[in-house]
Amino acid sequence: MILVNKLPDVEEVKNEYPLTKEQENNRGVFIKQIRDILSGIDKRKILIIGPCSADREDTVVDYMVRLSRVREDVKDTIFIIPRVYTSKPRTNGIGYKGLLHNPDTNDAHEDLISGVLASRKMHLKVIQETGMYAADEMLYPDSLMYFDDLLSYLAVGARSVEDQMHREMASGFNIPVGLKNPTSGDLSVLLNAIFAAQHSQRMLYHGWEVATKGNLYAHAILRGYIDRNGKMYSNYHYEDLNDFHDQYIKLNLKNSSVIVDCSHCNSGKKYYEQERILEEVLSVCSRKRGISSLVKGFMVESYLEEGNQMVGSGIYGKSITDGCIGWDKTQELIYKMADTLA
């Protein structure tokens, strides 16, 4: 292992790119609304939506400004959380790893110091331009220190959910954390992760022994799974949700909640299936009260242009990782969802 560069001081970075007092207060209000939905007090559905990976500040902010206008139209039935994922897990460790690694998509050279600053600046710009506070993925627990005060929601990915450090870190955050089912689809692993995240933990963190209080708003994200032969399966159908509801209740976990990820293995990596999946789950919710009370929302991958492109292709607002639905389809999906929930 080679020490390449010393990272900047966390507090110095936060002081250089700070939140205003008003923005801090608004963030608290934003987070409370998410908690109220997860606890069942607020009957709206959550929609976490945005690009697969937040690759460029200009296109991401353009998208988020458009999204904020739609958000205002549907606020009575849908609580939209912008998806701004600055880190990207890779199955084999190779490829574009997100803004944190590659702040300039035209330069293949990894620059994590610039990436840390670019990630904070992007999250802050979204807040300044839209008043929305984003969801990001907890891929690297250490990097979150640089922008944890800007987020409203965290997701723990399918490859990380079995890791003890991620579970214990999730127990220490004061914002809701969604934990995805592992790539194997083993729901007992997911439920154990939620249990761990909801309880107090002691761990080593940055030279300290720290104690967490437990995160009562830790919950499940169902994203489908892959068998040992590489075949993809979904887990959003009635039978899946009904069975998971029963398992959830047995463990007596707090604020039982599921976010259905309409992409990844649930869609078979076919981005255009996301709208159909969302509609199918909403249809089940309309018929089954228990499932409706469990399913608190959805994740959708969306950008300005549909599909995806190779890194460096340069098409404005088109994903360089997983395929996304485009802006026209995004508006259609959101307004149709609002009509269904009205």
SULVENFEN-V807225 format. One record per pair of residues at least 24 apart in sequence whose ideal C-beta (glycine too) atoms are under 10 Angstrom apart, sorted by the first residue. I is the first residue (numbers start at 0). J is the second residue. D is the distance in whole Angstrom. If there is no record, write none. Layout:
I;J;D  I;J;D
This chain:
3;109;9  3;111;8  3;112;9  4;110;9  4;111;7  4;112;6  5;112;9  6;111;7  6;112;6  6;115;7  6;141;9  6;142;9  6;144;10  6;145;8  7;112;7  7;115;7  7;116;8  7;145;8  8;145;10  9;115;9  9;141;10  9;144;5  9;145;6  9;146;10  9;147;9  9;205;9  10;144;9  12;115;7  12;116;7  12;118;10  12;119;6  12;120;10  12;144;9  12;145;5  12;146;9  13;119;8  13;144;9  13;145;7  13;146;8  13;147;9  13;148;7  13;149;9  15;116;8  15;119;9  15;120;10  16;116;8  16;119;5  16;120;6  16;122;9  16;123;5  16;124;10  16;145;9  16;146;9  16;149;9  17;123;8  17;148;9  18;122;10  18;123;7  18;126;7  18;127;10  18;132;10  18;148;6  18;149;7  19;126;9  19;127;9  22;123;9  22;126;6  22;127;8  22;130;8  22;132;9  22;148;10  22;149;9  23;148;8  23;149;10  25;126;8  25;130;7  25;131;10  25;132;8  26;126;8  26;130;10  26;131;10  26;132;5  26;148;8  26;149;8  26;150;9  26;151;7  26;174;9  27;132;10  27;151;10  27;173;10  28;132;10  29;78;9  29;80;8  29;126;10  29;130;8  29;131;7  29;132;5  29;151;5  29;152;9  29;174;10  30;132;7  30;150;9  30;151;5  30;152;8  30;173;8  30;174;6  30;175;7  30;216;9  31;151;10  32;74;10  32;78;6  32;80;10  32;151;9  33;78;7  33;80;7  33;132;9  33;134;9  33;151;6  33;152;6  33;174;8  33;175;5  33;216;8  33;295;9  33;296;9  34;151;10  34;174;9  34;175;6  34;215;9  34;216;5  34;254;8  35;78;9  36;78;6  36;175;9  36;216;10  36;254;10  36;256;8  36;295;6  36;296;7  37;175;6  37;177;9  37;215;9  37;216;5  37;217;9  37;218;6  37;253;9  37;254;5  37;255;9  37;256;5  37;258;9  37;295;6  37;296;9  38;215;8  38;216;8  38;253;8  38;254;5  38;255;10  38;256;8  38;295;9  39;254;8  39;255;9  39;256;9  39;292;6  39;293;10  39;295;8  40;254;10  41;78;8  41;295;10  42;76;9  42;291;9  42;292;9  42;295;10  42;340;9  43;73;9  43;74;8  43;75;8  43;76;6  43;77;6  43;78;5  43;79;10  43;295;9  43;296;9  43;337;10  43;340;8  44;76;7  44;77;6  44;78;7  44;79;10  44;258;10  44;277;10  44;280;10  44;281;8  44;284;8  44;291;9  44;294;8  44;295;7  44;296;5  44;297;7  44;336;8  44;337;9  44;339;10  44;340;6  45;77;8  45;78;5  45;79;8  45;80;6  45;134;10  45;152;9  45;175;9  45;177;9  45;256;9  45;258;7  45;294;10  45;295;6  45;296;3  45;297;7  45;298;9  46;70;9  46;73;9  46;76;10  46;77;5  46;78;7  46;79;5  46;80;7  46;81;10  46;82;10  46;258;9  46;261;10  46;277;9  46;296;6  46;297;6  46;298;8  46;299;7  46;301;10  46;332;9  46;333;7  46;336;7  46;337;10  47;78;10  47;79;8  47;80;5  47;81;8  47;82;5  47;133;9  47;134;5  47;151;10  47;152;7  47;154;8  47;177;8  47;220;9  47;258;7  47;260;9  47;296;7  47;297;7  47;298;5  47;299;7  47;300;10  48;77;10  48;79;6  48;80;8  48;81;7  48;82;6  48;134;9  48;261;10  48;273;10  48;296;10  48;297;8  48;298;7  48;299;5  48;300;8  48;301;5  48;323;10  48;324;9  48;329;7  48;332;8  48;333;8  49;79;9  49;80;9  49;81;5  49;82;3  49;83;6  49;84;8  49;125;9  49;131;10  49;133;8  49;134;8  49;298;9  49;299;8  49;300;8  49;301;6  49;302;8  49;323;9  49;329;9  50;81;10  50;82;7  50;83;8  50;84;7  50;300;7  50;301;7  50;302;4  50;303;9  50;307;10  50;316;8  50;317;9  50;318;6  50;319;9  50;320;8  50;321;9  50;323;6  51;82;8  51;84;7  51;87;8  51;97;10  51;262;8  51;263;10  51;270;9  51;300;5  51;301;9  51;302;8  51;307;8  51;318;5  51;319;8  51;320;4  51;321;4  51;322;8  51;323;6  52;82;10  52;83;9  52;84;5  52;85;8  52;86;8  52;87;5  52;95;7  52;96;9  52;97;5  52;98;7  52;101;10  52;104;10  52;136;9  52;300;9  52;302;10  52;307;10  52;318;7  52;319;7  52;320;5  52;321;8  52;323;10  53;81;9  53;82;8  53;83;5  53;84;6  53;85;6  53;86;9  53;87;9  53;97;7  53;98;6  53;99;10  53;117;10  53;118;8  53;121;6  53;122;9  53;125;9  53;133;8  53;135;8  53;302;10  54;84;10  54;85;9  54;87;9  54;95;8  54;97;8  54;98;6  54;101;8  54;102;9  54;103;10  54;104;5  54;121;10  54;302;9  54;310;8  54;316;10  54;317;10  54;318;8  54;319;5  54;320;8  55;98;8  55;102;9  55;103;9  55;104;6  55;105;10  55;117;10  55;121;9  55;315;8  55;316;9  55;319;9  56;98;8  56;102;9  56;117;7  56;118;10  56;120;7  56;121;5  56;124;6  56;125;9  57;121;10  57;124;10  57;315;8  57;316;9  58;302;8  58;303;6  58;304;9  58;314;10  58;315;6  58;316;5  58;317;8  58;318;10  59;83;7  59;84;10  59;85;10  59;98;9  59;121;6  59;122;10  59;124;8  59;125;7  59;133;10  59;302;9  59;303;9  59;316;9  60;121;8  60;124;5  60;125;6  60;127;9  60;128;6  60;129;8  61;128;9  61;303;7  61;315;8  61;316;7  61;326;10  62;125;10  62;129;10  62;301;8  62;302;6  62;303;6  62;316;7  62;323;10  62;326;7  62;329;9  63;121;10  63;124;9  63;125;5  63;126;10  63;128;7  63;129;5  63;131;7  63;133;8  64;125;9  64;128;6  64;129;6  64;131;10  65;129;9  65;303;8  65;326;7  65;329;8  65;330;8  66;125;10  66;129;7  66;131;8  66;301;8  66;326;9  66;329;8  66;330;9  66;333;8  67;125;9  67;128;8  67;129;4  67;130;7  67;131;6  68;129;9  68;330;10  69;326;10  69;329;8  69;330;6  69;333;5  69;334;8  69;337;9  70;129;8  70;130;9  70;131;7  70;333;8  71;130;10  72;330;9  72;333;8  72;334;7  72;337;8  73;333;6  73;334;7  73;336;8  73;337;4  73;338;9  73;340;9  73;341;9  74;337;9  75;337;8  75;340;9  75;341;8  76;336;8  76;337;5  76;338;9  76;339;9  76;340;4  76;341;6  77;296;8  77;297;9  77;333;7  77;334;10  77;336;6  77;337;6  77;340;7  78;295;10  78;296;8  79;131;7  79;296;10  79;333;8  80;131;7  80;132;8  80;133;7  80;134;5  80;150;10  80;151;6  80;152;5  80;175;9  80;258;10  80;296;8  80;298;9  81;122;10  81;125;6  81;126;10  81;129;7  81;131;5  81;132;8  81;133;5  81;134;7  81;135;10  81;151;9  81;152;10  82;133;7  82;134;5  82;135;8  82;136;9  82;152;9  82;154;9  82;298;7  82;299;8  82;300;8  82;301;8  83;118;9  83;121;7  83;122;6  83;124;10  83;125;6  83;131;9  83;132;10  83;133;4  83;134;7  83;135;6  83;136;10  83;146;10  83;149;9  83;150;9  84;133;9  84;134;8  84;135;6  84;136;5  84;138;9  84;154;8  84;156;10  84;300;9  84;320;9  85;114;8  85;115;9  85;117;8  85;118;4  85;119;9  85;121;7  85;122;8  85;133;9  85;135;6  85;136;8  85;138;9  85;139;10  85;142;8  85;143;10  85;145;10  85;146;8  86;114;9  86;118;8  86;135;8  86;136;6  86;137;9  86;138;4  86;139;6  86;142;7  86;143;9  86;156;9  87;136;8  87;138;8  87;156;10  87;319;9  87;320;6  87;321;9  88;136;8  88;138;6  88;139;10  88;156;5  88;157;8  88;158;5  88;159;7  89;158;9  89;320;9  90;158;8  90;182;9  90;225;10  94;310;8  94;319;10  94;320;8  95;309;10  95;310;5  95;311;10  95;319;6  95;320;6  96;138;9  96;139;10  96;320;10  97;135;10  97;136;9  97;138;8  97;139;10  97;319;10  97;320;8  99;135;10  99;138;8  99;139;7  99;142;6  99;145;9  99;146;10  100;139;10  101;310;8  101;319;10  104;310;6  104;311;7  104;312;9  104;313;9  104;319;6  105;310;9  105;311;6  105;313;8  106;311;9  107;310;8  107;311;8  111;139;10  111;142;8  114;142;8  114;145;10  115;142;7  115;144;9  115;145;5  115;146;8  116;145;8  116;146;10  118;142;7  118;143;10  118;145;7  118;146;6  118;149;9  119;145;5  119;146;5  119;148;9  119;149;7  120;146;9  121;146;9  121;149;9  122;146;5  122;147;10  122;148;9  122;149;4  122;150;7  123;148;10  123;149;6  125;149;8  126;150;10  126;151;10  132;174;9  134;174;9  134;175;9  134;177;8  134;258;10  134;298;9  136;177;10  136;179;9  137;164;10  137;165;6  137;168;7  137;169;7  137;172;8  137;176;7  137;177;10  137;178;9  138;165;9  139;165;10  140;164;6  140;165;7  140;167;9  140;168;5  140;169;9  140;171;10  140;172;10  140;204;8  141;168;10  141;204;9  141;205;8  143;168;8  143;172;8  144;204;10  144;205;8  147;172;7  147;173;9  147;174;8  148;174;10  150;174;6  150;175;10  151;175;8  152;176;8  152;177;7  152;216;9  152;258;9  153;177;7  153;178;9  153;214;9  153;217;10  154;178;8  154;179;7  154;220;6  154;222;10  154;258;9  154;260;9  154;298;8  155;179;6  155;189;10  155;192;7  155;193;10  155;196;8  155;217;9  155;220;8  156;181;9  156;182;9  156;220;9  156;222;9  156;263;10  157;181;5  157;182;5  157;183;9  157;184;9  157;188;10  157;189;9  157;220;9  157;222;6  157;223;9  157;224;8  157;225;9  157;260;9  157;263;8  157;264;9  158;182;7  159;192;9  160;185;10  160;188;7  160;189;6  160;191;9  160;192;5  160;193;9  160;196;10  160;219;10  160;220;9  161;185;9  161;188;6  161;189;9  161;191;9  161;192;7  162;192;9  163;192;10  163;195;8  163;200;9  163;202;8  164;202;7  164;203;9  164;204;9  165;192;8  165;195;9  165;196;9  166;191;8  166;192;5  166;193;9  166;194;9  166;195;4  166;196;5  166;197;10  166;198;10  166;200;8  166;202;10  166;217;9  167;195;7  167;196;8  167;198;10  167;199;10  167;200;4  167;201;8  167;202;5  167;203;10  167;204;9  167;209;9  167;211;7  168;196;9  168;200;9  168;202;8  168;204;8  168;209;10  168;211;8  168;214;10  169;193;9  169;195;8  169;196;4  169;197;9  169;200;9  169;211;9  169;213;10  169;214;6  169;216;10  169;217;6  170;194;10  170;195;7  170;196;5  170;197;7  170;198;6  170;199;7  170;200;5  170;202;9  170;210;10  170;211;4  170;212;8  170;213;5  170;214;5  170;215;10  170;217;7  171;196;9  171;199;9  171;200;7  171;202;8  171;204;8  171;209;7  171;210;8  171;211;4  171;212;7  171;213;8  171;214;7  172;196;9  172;211;9  172;214;6  172;216;9  172;217;9  173;212;9  173;214;8  173;216;9  174;214;8  174;216;8  175;214;8  175;215;9  175;216;4  175;217;7  175;218;7  175;254;9  175;256;9  175;258;10  175;295;10  176;214;6  176;216;7  176;217;5  176;218;8  176;220;10  177;216;9  177;217;8  177;218;6  177;219;7  177;220;4  177;221;10  177;222;10  177;256;8  177;257;9  177;258;5  177;260;9  177;295;10  177;296;9  177;298;8  178;217;6  178;218;7  178;219;6  178;220;6  178;258;10  179;219;8  179;220;4  179;221;8  179;222;5  179;223;10  179;224;10  179;258;9  179;260;7  179;263;8  179;298;9  180;219;7  180;220;7  180;221;6  180;222;6  180;223;8  180;224;6  180;234;7  180;243;9  180;257;10  180;260;9  180;264;9  181;222;10  181;224;7  181;225;10  182;222;9  182;223;9  182;224;6  182;225;5  182;226;10  182;231;10  182;263;9  182;264;8  183;224;6  183;225;7  183;226;8  183;227;8  184;221;9  184;222;9  184;223;7  184;224;3  184;225;8  184;226;8  184;231;10  184;232;7  184;233;10  184;234;6  184;239;10  184;264;8  185;224;8  186;219;8  186;221;9  186;224;9  186;234;8  186;239;9  186;242;8  186;243;6  186;246;6  186;247;9  187;246;8  187;250;10  189;219;6  189;220;9  189;221;8  189;243;9  189;246;9  189;247;10  190;219;8  190;243;9  190;246;6  190;247;7  190;249;9  190;250;6  190;252;7  191;250;9  192;217;8  192;219;9  193;217;5  193;218;7  193;219;6  193;247;8  193;250;8  193;252;6  193;253;9  193;254;10  193;255;9  193;256;9  194;250;6  194;251;9  194;252;6  196;252;10  197;250;10  197;252;6  197;253;6  197;254;9  213;253;9  214;253;9  214;254;10  215;252;9  215;253;4  215;254;6  216;253;8  216;254;6  216;256;8  217;252;8  217;253;8  217;254;8  217;256;9  218;247;9  218;252;8  218;253;9  218;254;7  218;255;7  218;256;4  218;257;7  218;258;7  218;293;10  218;295;7  218;296;10  219;243;7  219;246;10  219;247;7  219;252;9  219;255;8  219;256;7  219;257;5  219;258;7  219;259;10  219;293;9  219;294;10  219;295;10  220;256;9  220;257;7  220;258;5  220;259;8  220;260;5  220;263;10  220;296;10  220;297;10  220;298;7  221;257;6  221;258;8  221;259;6  221;260;6  221;263;10  221;264;10  221;265;7  221;280;10  221;294;9  221;298;10  222;258;9  222;259;8  222;260;4  222;261;9  222;262;8  222;263;4  222;264;6  222;265;6  222;266;9  222;298;8  223;259;10  223;260;7  223;261;10  223;262;9  223;263;6  223;264;3  223;265;4  223;266;8  223;267;8  223;268;9  223;276;10  224;263;9  224;264;6  224;265;9  225;263;10  225;264;6  230;264;9  230;267;10  231;263;8  231;264;4  231;265;9  231;266;9  231;267;5  231;268;7  231;269;10  232;264;6  232;265;9  232;267;9  233;259;10  233;261;10  233;263;9  233;264;7  233;265;5  233;266;8  233;267;8  233;272;9  233;276;8  233;279;10  234;259;9  234;260;9  234;264;8  234;265;7  235;259;5  235;260;8  235;261;8  235;264;10  235;265;5  235;266;9  235;276;6  235;277;9  235;279;7  235;280;6  235;283;9  235;294;9  235;297;9  236;265;10  236;276;10  236;279;8  236;280;9  236;283;8  237;279;9  237;280;9  237;282;9  237;283;5  237;284;10  237;286;9  237;287;7  237;290;7  238;283;10  239;265;10  239;283;10  239;290;10  240;280;8  240;283;7  240;284;9  240;287;8  240;289;9  240;290;5  240;291;10  240;293;7  240;294;7  241;283;9  241;287;7  241;289;8  241;290;6  241;293;9  243;290;9  243;293;8  243;294;10  244;287;9  244;289;6  244;290;6  244;292;9  244;293;5  244;294;9  245;289;9  247;293;7  248;289;9  248;293;9  254;295;9  255;292;8  255;293;6  255;295;9  256;292;9  256;293;7  256;294;8  256;295;4  256;296;8  257;290;9  257;293;5  257;294;5  257;295;7  257;296;8  257;297;10  258;294;8  258;295;6  258;296;5  258;297;6  258;298;6  259;284;10  259;294;6  259;295;9  259;296;8  259;297;5  259;298;7  259;299;10  260;297;8  260;298;4  260;299;9  260;300;9  261;297;6  261;298;6  261;299;5  261;300;8  261;301;10  261;324;10  261;332;9  262;297;10  262;298;7  262;299;7  262;300;5  262;301;9  262;321;7  262;322;9  262;323;8  262;324;9  263;298;9  263;300;9  263;321;8  265;298;9  266;299;10  266;300;9  266;321;10  266;322;9  268;321;7  268;322;8  269;322;8  270;299;9  270;300;6  270;301;9  270;302;10  270;305;7  270;306;7  270;307;8  270;318;9  270;321;7  270;322;4  270;323;6  270;324;6  270;325;9  270;328;9  271;305;8  271;306;9  271;322;8  271;323;10  271;324;7  271;325;10  271;328;8  272;324;10  273;297;9  273;298;9  273;299;5  273;300;7  273;301;8  273;322;10  273;323;9  273;324;6  273;328;9  273;329;10  273;332;7  274;299;8  274;324;7  274;328;7  274;329;9  274;331;7  274;332;5  274;335;8  274;336;9  277;332;7  277;333;10  277;335;9  277;336;6  277;339;9  278;332;9  278;335;7  278;336;8  278;339;7  281;335;9  281;336;7  281;339;5  281;340;7  282;339;8  284;339;9  284;340;9  285;339;8  285;340;9  297;332;10  297;336;8  299;323;9  299;324;7  299;328;10  299;329;8  299;332;7  299;333;9  299;336;9  300;324;7  300;329;10  301;325;8  301;326;8  301;328;8  301;329;4  301;330;10  301;332;8  301;333;9  302;326;8  302;329;8  303;327;10  303;329;9  305;329;9
